[in-house]
């Protein structure tokens, strides 16, 4: 157990209440929720220790992110996204920038890093322009992130990550969605001159600080957050379904729902998916960290992507089964209903897309050839 996990557990009731407040008001994550998470250090979970982060082992990161998401899906999403985003720049940018970025502690970084922008070389940096979506947490961030393809006069283009001060990002709203509503994952535009030391190459990065785990690269570090988040949201949904079933008497029956063998079957199936998925995810990330610490990060077959994808997609099916049993209790605003919507929203992210399953199958077939 870690101090950050203890902190997340201590804040559970408060984050639960703040999450419900934001959902009810239709607003972004509340200022109070941001303050609580910052003061507890939750945004530092996966950030290199050299810049003031906790740099927890990946399996501990999973547990912290899961506990926050168990309290509220939107808060959990914003915290895991911000923690992973700032970890990139803490690990891969030179001191000339990190001394500024982390001068007042670990800042909030938010944004989309898909290669939607164009980076034209200028004297000492790039002119980056691009339209982005899914800026989860930008409402409270100090820095806005972006992904771009460089346009060099010589040589091959590169895919780079960059950050600009949040004030330079033009927020455009456009967040009317099924779930994760309080993440306020707005569309935004960037048109900025960015010094080169605020950028790094996604594929050809150099680890300037932090341990060997950062040699795994952007995608595995990002997947940690998505895996932990899903584990937490599904845990809360199953617990809420069981709680509702203990007291709910269906109009068509004389007993409470908890005594219905069909509900019991689907509850057990959902719990089994959660336990199996959590175990697989923890094992996969433990093995990934061990490979990195042994100096062979590229040798690990990225099983964590399939573990996270399988669990997330299977869990959406499990929650659909529970939803059908719970009747109108699942239709009205409440923790189960929010978890149901949030998980379905999160299941559309590229980090849990079917592409990971296809790649996993290719590796299985190649191993036997």
N, C-alpha and C positions, 0 to 999 in steps of 0.2 A: 504494500500500500504506500502511496506517495502523499506528500503534503498537499499537492494540487488536487488529488482525488478527494482527500478529506475536505478541502475547501469547497469543491464542487458539491459534495454531499451536504455540507453545512448550509450552502446557499439554495438547496433544492426547492424548499417551500417558497422562498422569495422569488426565485426565477420562474417558478410555476405561476405565481400570482402576477408577475410583471408580464409574462408571456400572454396570459389570458387577458390582461388589461389592454395590451397592444392589439390583440385580435379583435376584441370587442369594439375598440375605438377606430379600428381600421388604419392604424398608424404604424410607422416603423418601430423596431425594437426601442423600448423606452430608454430615456437618458439614465434612469435609475438602474436598469439592467446592465447597461454599458458600464456604469460606474462600479457596480458590484463585481462584474467580471474582471475589470481592469485592476481594481484594488486587491482582488484575490489572486491575480497573476495568471488567470486562465488563458489570456491571449498569448502567453509566453510558452505554452505547453511544448511545442515542437521547434521553438526558436533556439539557435545555437547559444550555448552558455557564454561564449566569448563576447556576445553583445548584450548580455543581460537576460537571456532566455533560460528556460528550465532544461531544455535539451533532454527530455525524458526518453527512455527506451521506447521503441515503437509500440510495444504491447501496453505500456503504461499510457502512452498517448491515446490509444484506443479506448482505454477505460475512462480517462478524463473526458474525452469528447462524447462518449456514450452517456456518461452521467449528466452532462449539461443538456444533451438532446433529450434525455428521459424527462427532464423538467419541462422543456419546451423545444419543439422542433426548429422554430425560426431562430431562437437564441443560439441553439446548438449549431445550426448551420453557419450563422454569421461568425461565431467564435472560431469554429474549426477552419473556415475559409480565411479569416484574417490571420490566424496563427500560422497557417501554412504559407500564405502569401508573403508575410514579412520574413519568414524563415528563409525563403529563396534569396532575398536580397542580403540578409545577414550572412548567409553562407557564401554567396557567389560574387558579391560586389567588393571592390577594393576599399581599403581603409579611407581613402579620400572622400568616399561617399558615406560609408557606414558610420564614420565619426560624426557626421551631420545627422544621418537618419536616426541614430540611437542616442543622440546627445541628451535627450530628456527621458530616457527609458525606452521601452519597446513601444513603437507607435502602432496605430491602426492603419493597415494597408488593405485596400479593397479594390476589386475590379475583375475584369475578364482578361484572360491571357491567351485566348485563341488568337491566331495570327490574322486579325481583321484589319490591322493598320499597315501603313507604308512608312518606312523609315529611310529618308533620303539623307545621305551623309552631308554634314556641314562641318565647319571648322570646330573640331573638338567634340563632335557629337552627332546628333541626328535631328532632322525635322520630322517629327512623327505626326501623322494624321490618320484618324480612323474612327469608325463608328462601332461602338461596343454595346453589348447587352449583359444582363445578369451581374450588375455591379453590387453584389450582396454586401450590405454594410456601409455603402458609400456615404450614407447620411451622417455617419459619425466618424468617418475616416479622416486621417491627416494627409494621406497620399492615395492617389488613384493609379492602378496598374493597367498595363496594356501589353498586348503581343503584336509584333509587327514583322514584316518581311523587309529586309534591307534591299536597297536599290544601288548597289555599288557600281562605280564606273568601270572597275576591273574585278575579275574574279566572280565567284558564285554568290548568290544571295544567301542570307542567313536569317534564321528565325530568332528574334531577340525578345527578351522581356525588358520592360522599362517601367519606371514610376515617375509621376509628376505630382506637384502639390495638388491636393484635392481642389483648390480654388481654380485651377486651370482646366478642370474637367467640366464640361457643360452637361449637367444632368437633364434628362429629357422625360423622366417619369416612365410611363408605359409599363406598370406592374399591376395588372388586373388579372389575377391568376387563381387556379384551383387551390393550391396549398403553398406553404412557406410564405404566406402573405406579409408577415412582419419583417422579412429579410429586406424588404424594399430594394429588390435587385433591379434597379433602374437601368434603362438604356442611357448611354452617355457618349459624348464625343470628345476627342482629344485633338488639339492642333497646337503643338508645343515644340519648342527647341529644347532638346534633352541632352545634357552633357553625357559623354560616353561612359563615365564612371557610374551613372545611374542605370546602366543596362548590363545585360549579360546574355550570352548565347545559350539557348535551351539545350542544344546538343553538344556544344563544345565548351561547356562551362569549366571554370577552375574553382576548386574549393579553397577559399581563403581562410576559413575558420570553421569551427565545429568539428565533430568527430567523423569517422569514416562513413557513418550512416548517410551523410549528405552526398556521398559519391553515388548513391543509388539514383539520384537525379529527381527531376521535377515530378514525373508521373507517380512513382511509388510514394513519394512524400505526400502528394495530393490525395492519393487513394487512402492513406491512413485516416484522414479526416472523414471521408465519405463512409468508410467502413465503420468507424466508431459511431458516427451519427446514426447510421441505419440500425446498429445494434441497440442504441438507446431509444430511438423512436419505437421500434418494434417491441422492446421490453415494456414500455409504458402502455402501448396499445393492448398487449395481451393481458397485462395486469388490470387495466380498466375494463376489458371485456369480462374477465372473471368476476370483478366486483359488481358489475351491472347484473350479471347472470344470477348471482346469489340472492338478489332481491326482486328480480323482475318476474312477474307472472304474466304470461302471454294470454291474450283474450281467448285464444282457442284451447287453452290447457288449464288444468287444475293445479298444476305444480309450478314451482319456480323453474326458470330456464336452466339453472345449474343441474337440475335432475334429468334434463332431456339427454338421452344417450347420443343423439345426433350432434348436439352442441358439445358434449364432452369429447366426442371423437375429434371434432374440428379444433377444439381448444388444445387437445393433446397434440394434434398435428402441428399447430402453430408453434407450440412450445418446443416441439422436436426440431422444427426448422430453425428456431432461434438458437437452441443449444448447439445443434450441429454446425450452423453457420458461424456462430461465435467461436467455437473451438477451431474450426478450419481457418478462420481469419486470423486468430491469434497465432496459430502455428505457422501460417504463411509469413506473417510479418516478423515473427521471431527468427525464422530461417533466413529471411531477407537481411535482417540486421546482422546475423551471424556471418553471412556471405560477405557483407560489406566490411565487417571488422576483420575478416580473414584476408582482406585485400582483393576479393574477387566479386565486386558488385555486379559485373556484367554476366557472371556465370549463373546467377540465380534465374530460373525460368519465369519469374513474374507471376507466380501462382496466386499472389494476393489479389490480382485483378479479377481472376475468375472466381475466387472465393467471395469477394465482395459483390460481384455482379450476380452470382448464383443466389446468394443470401437475399439481396435486395429484391430481386425479381420473384423469388419463391415467397418471400414474406408478403409482397403485395397480394398474391393469390390467397395466402392464409388469412390476411385481414379482410379480404372480400368475403370469404366464407363466414368469418365471425360477424361481419356487418349484416349479412342476411339473417342471422339468428337474432340479433339484438333489436330488430324492428325499429320503431321510431326513437328509441333511446339513442341509437347511433345516428339518427338523422338530425337531431338538434345539436346546437352548440355545446361542446363539452370536450374533455380530454381525448376520448376515443375518436370522436369525429375529427378533431384537429390532427391527431396522429394519422388517421386514415388519409386525410387530404395531403398532409405533409409528405408521407411516404410515397404516395402516388406522384406527387410533384418531383420529389428527389429521384425517383426511379427513372426519370427522363434524362438525367444528366449523362454526358458522354463518358464519365468515369465508370458507369455501370451499364454501358450499352452492350448489345449482343455481339459487337465486334470482339469483345474480350473472350466470349465463349467460343467464337469461331477460331480465334488465335490459339486458345487452349487446346482445341481439338487438333489443330495443325501440329502442335508440339507433341501431343499424344501419338499421332500417326507417325510423325518423324522418328520418335523414340523407338518404335517397333520396326523400322525399316532397315 
